[in-house]
């Protein structure tokens, strides 16, 4: 089901499908679309309720990027690590709350295509912005490589599957990298 307007995000039929779902998967695209069109609608409330009742919620690319407590919305377009390093005050850099409240991802800013697009510097700039704007005291970045997933159980233990890695990125210090088969424990702590 594609939801590409605020009207569709308020459609009772769409909301009812989410309320009956056992699994919801958010596809890639533009995270700004999810945040601009779905935030504060009956659909986002239904997603939150679905999470609360134990529905599995996952996403890829932009769909994963909106699941952390913090998100880079990309309203003004994307930015590379080299651009963010050169100008950490670039107007394209903004951080806001994610789409739903996932307790295991509180204080976490999610990012995708991580190694492939060399996003560690960019993610650290985003974490600094989250602190500067009072969105989190000590946020953590969670970067996921392409063709990779972090499957997390209710107890917070997650398994890395696929061909890439999962990266836990503090604002400063060493990045922790978890390869396929490794266990990652959420919530993340610096």
C-alpha positions as CSV (number, residue, x, y, z in Angstrom):
1,X,0.0,0.0,0.0
2,X,1.4,3.4,-1.0
3,X,0.6,6.4,1.1
4,X,1.7,9.5,-0.8
5,X,-0.5,12.3,0.7
6,X,-1.7,13.6,4.0
7,X,-5.2,12.7,2.9
8,X,-4.2,9.1,2.4
9,X,-2.5,9.2,5.9
10,X,-5.9,10.1,7.3
11,X,-7.9,7.6,5.2
12,X,-9.8,5.2,7.7
13,X,-9.2,2.3,5.3
14,X,-5.4,2.8,5.4
15,X,-5.5,3.2,9.2
16,X,-7.5,0.0,9.6
17,X,-5.0,-2.0,7.5
18,X,-2.2,-0.9,9.9
19,X,-4.4,-1.7,12.9
20,X,-4.8,-5.3,11.6
21,X,-1.2,-5.7,10.5
22,X,1.2,-8.1,12.0
23,X,4.2,-6.7,10.1
24,X,4.7,-3.2,8.6
25,X,7.7,-2.5,6.3
26,X,8.5,1.0,5.3
27,X,10.2,1.2,1.9
28,X,12.9,3.4,0.7
29,X,12.5,6.7,-1.1
30,X,12.6,10.1,0.7
31,X,12.5,10.2,4.5
32,X,11.2,13.8,4.1
33,X,8.0,12.3,2.5
34,X,7.4,10.0,5.5
35,X,8.0,12.8,8.0
36,X,6.1,15.5,6.1
37,X,3.1,13.5,5.0
38,X,2.7,10.9,7.8
39,X,3.7,12.8,11.0
40,X,0.8,13.7,13.4
41,X,-1.8,11.8,11.3
42,X,-4.1,8.9,12.1
43,X,-1.6,6.7,10.2
44,X,1.4,7.6,12.4
45,X,-0.8,7.1,15.5
46,X,-1.9,3.6,14.1
47,X,1.8,2.8,13.6
48,X,2.6,3.7,17.2
49,X,-0.3,1.6,18.4
50,X,0.8,-1.3,16.2
51,X,4.3,-1.1,17.7
52,X,2.7,-1.1,21.2
53,X,0.7,-4.2,20.5
54,X,3.8,-6.1,19.3
55,X,3.6,-5.6,15.5
56,X,6.9,-6.0,13.8
57,X,8.0,-2.7,12.1
58,X,10.9,-2.5,9.8
59,X,12.2,-0.5,7.0
60,X,14.9,0.0,4.4
61,X,16.7,3.1,3.4
62,X,14.4,6.0,4.1
63,X,12.0,3.7,5.8
64,X,14.6,2.8,8.4
65,X,15.9,6.4,8.6
66,X,12.6,7.5,10.2
67,X,12.5,4.7,12.9
68,X,15.1,6.2,15.3
69,X,14.1,8.7,17.8
70,X,16.1,11.2,15.8
71,X,16.0,11.5,12.0
72,X,17.8,13.5,9.2
73,X,14.7,14.5,7.2
74,X,16.5,15.6,4.1
75,X,13.9,18.3,3.4
76,X,16.5,20.4,1.6
77,X,18.2,17.4,-0.1
78,X,21.0,15.1,1.1
79,X,24.5,15.9,2.1
80,X,27.7,13.9,2.0
81,X,30.3,13.5,4.7
82,X,32.8,15.7,2.9
83,X,30.2,18.5,2.6
84,X,29.1,18.2,6.2
85,X,32.8,18.2,7.4
86,X,33.4,21.3,5.2
87,X,30.3,23.2,6.5
88,X,28.7,21.7,9.6
89,X,26.2,24.7,9.5
90,X,25.0,23.9,5.9
91,X,21.3,24.6,5.8
92,X,20.6,21.1,4.4
93,X,21.6,19.7,7.8
94,X,18.6,19.4,10.1
95,X,17.6,16.9,12.7
96,X,14.1,16.2,14.0
97,X,12.1,13.5,15.8
98,X,11.5,10.3,13.9
99,X,8.1,9.0,12.9
100,X,7.2,6.8,16.0
101,X,8.5,6.2,19.5
102,X,10.5,2.9,19.6
103,X,11.8,2.7,23.1
104,X,14.8,0.7,22.1
105,X,15.8,3.5,19.7
106,X,15.5,6.4,22.0
107,X,18.5,8.7,21.6
108,X,19.4,7.0,18.4
109,X,19.8,8.6,15.0
110,X,19.5,6.0,12.2
111,X,21.3,6.1,8.9
112,X,21.5,3.8,5.9
113,X,23.8,3.0,2.9
114,X,26.4,3.6,5.6
115,X,29.7,2.2,4.4
116,X,28.8,2.4,0.8
117,X,28.4,6.2,1.0
118,X,31.0,6.8,3.7
119,X,28.6,8.4,6.1
120,X,30.4,8.3,9.5
121,X,31.5,11.9,9.4
122,X,28.0,13.0,8.3
123,X,26.4,11.0,11.1
124,X,28.7,12.6,13.7
125,X,27.7,16.1,12.4
126,X,24.1,15.1,12.7
127,X,24.7,13.9,16.3
128,X,26.2,17.3,17.2
129,X,23.2,19.0,15.7
130,X,20.9,16.9,17.8
131,X,22.7,18.0,20.9
132,X,22.9,21.7,19.8
133,X,19.1,21.7,19.3
134,X,18.4,20.1,22.6
135,X,16.9,16.9,21.0
136,X,19.2,14.6,23.0
137,X,21.9,14.8,25.6
138,X,24.1,12.0,24.3
139,X,22.7,10.6,21.0
140,X,24.1,7.6,19.3
141,X,24.2,6.9,15.6
142,X,23.2,3.6,14.1
143,X,24.5,3.0,10.6
144,X,23.4,0.1,8.5
145,X,25.1,-1.0,5.3
146,X,23.3,-2.0,2.2
147,X,22.0,-5.6,1.9
148,X,22.1,-5.8,5.7
149,X,19.6,-5.9,8.5
150,X,19.5,-5.6,12.2
151,X,16.7,-7.9,13.5
152,X,15.9,-7.0,17.1
153,X,13.9,-9.1,19.5
154,X,11.6,-7.7,22.2
155,X,14.4,-8.2,24.8
156,X,16.7,-5.8,22.9
157,X,19.1,-8.5,21.5
158,X,19.6,-8.0,17.8
159,X,21.3,-10.1,15.1
160,X,23.1,-8.7,12.1
161,X,22.1,-10.5,8.9
162,X,23.1,-9.9,5.3
163,X,26.4,-9.1,3.6
164,X,27.3,-5.8,5.3
165,X,27.8,-4.5,8.8
166,X,26.0,-2.5,11.5
167,X,27.9,0.4,13.0
168,X,27.3,2.1,16.3
169,X,28.6,5.6,16.2
170,X,29.1,7.8,19.3
171,X,29.6,11.5,18.8
172,X,33.3,11.0,19.7
173,X,35.5,7.9,20.0
174,X,35.6,4.7,18.2
175,X,32.9,3.4,15.9
176,X,31.8,-0.1,16.9
177,X,31.3,-2.4,13.9
178,X,29.2,-5.6,14.0
179,X,29.6,-8.1,11.2
180,X,27.0,-10.7,10.0
181,X,26.1,-13.1,12.8
182,X,27.1,-10.7,15.6
183,X,24.7,-9.7,18.4
184,X,23.9,-6.0,19.0
185,X,22.2,-5.1,22.3
186,X,19.7,-2.3,22.3
187,X,19.2,0.3,23.8
188,X,22.6,1.5,22.7
189,X,24.9,3.3,25.1
190,X,28.1,5.2,24.5
